[in-house]
Amino acid sequence: MTHDFYARVRQTLEDIDAQGLTKPERVIDSRQGPVIQVGGRDVLNFCANNYLGLAGDERVTQAGIAAQDRWGAGTASVRFICGTLGIHKQLERAIADYLGFEDTILFAAAFDANGGIFEPLFTDEDAIVSDSLNHASIIDGVRLCKAKRYRFANSDMDDLETQLKQARADGARTIIIATDGAFSMDGYIAKLKDIRALADKYDALIMVDDCHATGFLGPKGRGSYAHCGVGVDFVTGTFGKALGGAMGGFICAKSEVVALLKQRARPYLFSNALSPAVCGSSMEAIRIAGGAEGDQLRDQLFANARRYRAAMTEAGFDLLPGEHPIIPVMLGDAKLAQDMAARMLELGVYVIGFSFPVVPRGQARIRTQMSAAHTFDQIDQTVDAFKTAGKELGVIAS
């Protein structure tokens, strides 16, 4: 029986590889940045979530080192036992103030934040109405909750209203609409103005996952809801992307909601506290993002996105529309996406092919991502590499 199990595992891996769905891990031998070392050489990096370019910033690095020097490597405990440090409270206050909320609860990962938000707050008397393209962590969090589940087509407000009507007709006590603020595989920004209007009409709460928005979308980078000029009830996010690039997640909400989550959210209660180094680096990243330098970085980020999008479109590549610095290059076939990514690395550009189950079958792509740290020259070099690889592989005309 044991032999049969391992044989099935090997067969599954072979099947994944045969379909071109194997996701290779390439080892990086440098700090995160616009140029990284892979395989003993420098290559341009166009697939990181390093939107403001702060992951390798020396100030962010040194702030993490100073925090670890003071507070040690970690707490060796969960928060409610003997794992809450002063720096945890400082980070909670910093992110809540930055994003305009009463309070914050920290998690070891943003996946845990989304996994822990629903079950403590909603029961089988309530309803969750979730966007079809929501991140896997939201999907898993909804599954852990006993609330009734409804699903609406991505950014389809007519379908959202249909689901809200149904939830009300089914007698839901409380309804919450759950959506990504920016959808990570496509770069679409949620229609939060319309969602806000429907939430008000049907007396629903709004939860937004802003992992791909916090730090660079909206005034001062406060996120998708600020970008759309609306208020929401809950924001989940991460320190692992624009805000320093380390790890860790959070939920911002009213103080009483945070208080209840600290009593009931299982990923919080049963996971070690964030390391002091992560907290220190994240607070320095928040300081930079919220100031005048953050405005300059955001201006550069979106200038880079416009330049890259225009050049790739002119070259004949199929891009998903949008304004976000996530810019997917659509290829369709999984093996083609892997071959394209491999050829781009040979040409000195590090990108990754995305395929099932990360994206639907038949929608394989290379998800390129801009950073404020990229120069126009680096963007132009990357477009030239795409042209070369694209012509060789028959993606664009020679």
N, C-alpha and C positions, 0 to 999 in steps of 0.2 A: 504493500500500500504506500509506504514511504517513497519507494522507487517511482511509483506512478505519479505521485505528486510532483517530484522534481522533473520528471519527464514532461509533464504538462507545463511547468514553468518554462522549460527550455523551448518547447514548441510554441508557446505564446510569444516568447522573445523572437523566435525565428519568423513568426507570422508578422510581428510588428516591423521587423527589418525588411521583410519581403515587400511590404506595402509602402516602404519609404518613410515610415513613421518613427524610426529610432531618433531620439533626441540626444545628440552627443554632448558631452561636457568637455569644454576646452579650458585648459588651465591658464589662468592669467597670472603673470609673474610681476605685477606692478600695482600701484594704486589705481583705483578707478579714475578715469578721466577721458578726455577726448582722444588721447593717444595712450594705448596700453601695450604691454609686452605679451605676446602669445607665440609660443613655439620658438622662443629665442630671438624674436624680431619685433620692432615697433609696428603697430598697425593702427589705423583710424578706427575709432569705436563709435558705431552708430546704432547701438541696440541696448543702451543702458537707460534706466529710469532717473538718470542723474541730471534732471531738468535744469537746475540752477548751477550745475558744475561744482557743488559744494562737497561731494563725497571725498575728494582728494585734497580739499582746501586745507592749508596748513593751520589756519585758525581753528577750524572745526576739529582737526586732528589733535591739536595741542589742548583744546578744551576737554576732550575725552581723556587724554593722558592725565591732565590735572585732576579731573574728577576721580579717576581710578586711584591716583596717588593719595587722595584724601580719604576716599570711602572704601578702597580695596577692590578686589576683583568682582565681588558679588555678595549677596546676603546669605547664601546657603539656606534660604527659607522662602516661603510664600509671604505675601504682604501682611496678612492678619496675624501671623504668629510672631515672627521677629524679623520681618523682611521689609519694613517701610523705613526708608532713610529720608533725611531732610531733602536730599536732591530729588527724590521722587515727588515730593510735594511741590518743590520749586518748578519741576517740569510740568506737572499738572496745571499749576497756576499759569505758567508761561503759554502753554498751548490754548488754554481756555480764554485767556485775555486776547491772544493773537486772533483767534477765530470768532470772538464775540459771544462766548457762552458762559454760563454761570460756573460750571465745574467740568472736570475731566476725570476719567478713570483710565489707567494705563494697562496695557496687556503686553505679553511677551512677543506677540506678532499681530499684525493687522488681521490675519486669518482668524485669530482667536477673538478679536474684537467683534467681527461679524458673526462668529460662531457663538458668542456669548450674549448678544444683545436681545435676541427675541424671546428665548425660553423663560427668563426671569420676569419679563414684563407682560407677556400675553399668554392667555389660556385658550381652551377650546371654545370659550365664549366670544373670542375675538377673531379677526381676519387679517391676513397679510396679503397684499396685492403687489406682486413682484414683477419687474421687467424681465422679459425673456432672455436678455443678454447679460443679466447680472453676473457678477463674479462668482466663481465656484464657492467661495467662502460664504457669500450671502445664501446661496442655494442650500449649503450644508446647515447653516444656522437656522434657516426656515424649517428644514427637515427635523431638527432637534426640538422644535416648538410644536405644541399641540393645537395651535391656532389653525383655523380653516385657511386653505391656500388657494389663491387665485393668481393667474398669470396673464399678463398683457403683452402684446407684440411690441417689440422694441420701439419706444418713442411714439407709439400709435395712441394718440389721445382719445380717439373714438373707442378703441378697444379698452383703454383704461377706464373710461366712463362706464362702459358696459359691465366691466368687472366690479366697479364700485357699486353700481346699481344692484348687481347680483348679491354682493356681500351684504348690502343693506337689506335686501329682500330676504336673505337667509337669516336675518336677525342678529348680525354681528354687533356686539357691545361696543368694541373699539376697532377701528380700521386703521392700519398703517400701510402706506405706500412705500415700498423699498426700491431704491434705484441706485445704480452707479451715477456719480456726478459726471464722470467721463469714462466711457467704456474702453477698457484697456486694449482690446484686440482691434478696435476699429477707429478709435480716436473721436467718436461721436460724443458731443456734449448733451446731457439730458435736457429736455425741454421743461426746465423747472418753473418757468413762469406759468406755463399751461398746467403743469402738475399742481402748482400752488393753487391755481384757480379751481381746479377740480377737487382738491383736498378741502378747500373752504366750502365748496358747494355740498360736499357729502360728509363734512365734519370728520375728516381723516387726518391722521398724523403723517409726517414725512420723515423718512430716514434716507440719508444720502451717504454713500461710500465715496469719499473724496481722495482716495489714495493717489489717483492720477490727476489731481487738481490742486491740492493744498500746496501753497508756496508759490504758485505761478499763475493760476487763473484768478481773475477778478481783482478789484482794488487791493493793493498790498499783498496780493497772492492769497487772499483768504478763502478762495475756493470757488466751486461751481455755483453755489447759491449766491455768493457775492457777485460773481460774474453775471448772473441772471437777475440780480437785484431783488431777491426774495429771502424770506426767512424760512427755516426748517426746524424740526424738533430735535433731530439727532444727526450728528455727523460722525462717521467713523473715518479713521485715517491712519497714516503710517509715518514713521520717521525714517523709513527705508528707501525713500525716493528723493523728492526735492529737498526735504528737511534733513540733509546730512548723509543719507544713503546707508545708514547702519541697519537697524531693525527696530521692531517694536511697533505696537499699535495703540490706538486710543479711541474712546467714545467721548464726545462732547455733548452735553445735554443740560437740562435744568438740574439744580443741586439735589433735589429729592430723587430724581431718576438715578443719578450717579450713586447716591447713598444706597438705594435699593440694589443696584448692580453690584456694589461692593459686598453686599450681604448674600447675593444669590448667583452671580455669574460664575459658572463653574471654571472656565479657563482662567479667571482671575484668582479664584479661591485655591486652585490646585496647581498653579504654575509659579515657579520662582519669579521674584521681582526682576525688572529690567536691570541690567548691569549699570553701575555708575558711569562707566565710560560712554555707553550709549546715551545716557541722560545728559552728560556734559556736552557731548558733541551735538546732540539735538537742540539743546538750549542755545548754543552758539549759532546754529543754523537758523533757528527761529529769529534770533536777534538780527542776523544779516538779512533774512528774507523780509522782515517787517520794516526795514529802513530804506533810506534813499538808495543804497547800493542794490537792494533787492529790486527796486524799480528799474534800475539800469540793466540788471541781469534779465529781468522779464522782457524788457524792450529788445535786448539782443536775442533772447530765445525765440521770440515770435518773428523777428527779422530773419533769423536763420531758417525758420520753418517756411516762411513765404518764399525765400530764395530757392530752397531745395525743392519745394512743391512745384514752383514754376518751371524749374529746369528739368525735373523728371517728367512733368506733363509734356513739355515741348519735345522731349526725347522719345515720347510715345509709350511710356509705361502707364499701366492701369492703376491709378491711385484711388483710394476711397476719399470722397470729398470731406472737407472740414477745415477747421482753423487750429486744431490742437496740434502740439508738437509730436504726437504719435501719428506717423504717416505710413500706413500699410501699402506695400507694393504687392498687388494681387497677382498670383500666378496660377492658382487653381489646383494643380497637381502637386501632391506631397513630395514625390521624388524630385520633381523639377525645383521645388523650393529648396530642398536639401542640396541639390547639385549647384544651384545658383549661389547659395550661401558659401559652399566650399570654394567655388571659383572666385567669389569676392574676397575670401581670405587670402587666396593665392595672389590676388591683385592688391593686397594690403589694406583691406577694409573688413572689419569684424562685424558681421550681421548674422542673424539666426533665422532659419526657416521655421515657420509655425504651421502645424498641421494637426489633424485629429489626434486626440480628443480636445486639444486646446482650442481649436476652431472647428466648425462643422466640416464634414467630408466635402471635398470639392471646392473648398475655399482656402486652400493653403496660400501662404503669403510669406513675405519677409517684412516684419514689422520694424521699420526704421524709426528712430527716435532722436529728436534734436536736443541739444544741450546749449545753454548759454555760453559754455566754454568752447564750443566749436567756432572756428574762424570761417569766413567766407571762402578762403582758399581751400580749407579742408572739405567744405561742402562741395565745392566744384570738383575736387579730386575724387570724391565719392561718386558724384554723378557720372564722371568720366569712366570710373570703374564699372558702374552699373551698365553704361552703354556698351562697354567692351564685352562684359559677361552676357548681357542681354542679346546682343547680336550673335555671339557664339552659340548660345543655347536656343536661338530662335524665338526669343520673347518679344523682341522688337525687330523691325526691318533693318537689314544691313545697309 
